[in-house]
Amino acid sequence: MSLTTAKRFTIAEYHRMAELGFFKEDDRVELIKGEIFYIVAKDTPHSVCETRLER
C-alpha cells in the first residue's frame, strides 16, 4: 500500500504559476498553507446569512 501526499506550493511557485497563465484573469484562487483553493463567489443567501450573523 502506498500513500501519496499533495504538493505544497510556495508563494514564489504560486506567483510564477500566475505569471505563466495557469489561472484565468477572473479566477478567484487563494494559496492557503501551500494548497491552492478556488474561492466561491458570495451570492445573495451567503450575504444574508453573513449580515444576520454580524447582528
Secondary structure, DSSP 8 states (H G I E B T S, - for coil): ----------HHHHHHHHHTTSS-TT--EEEETTEEEE-----HHHHHHHHHHH-
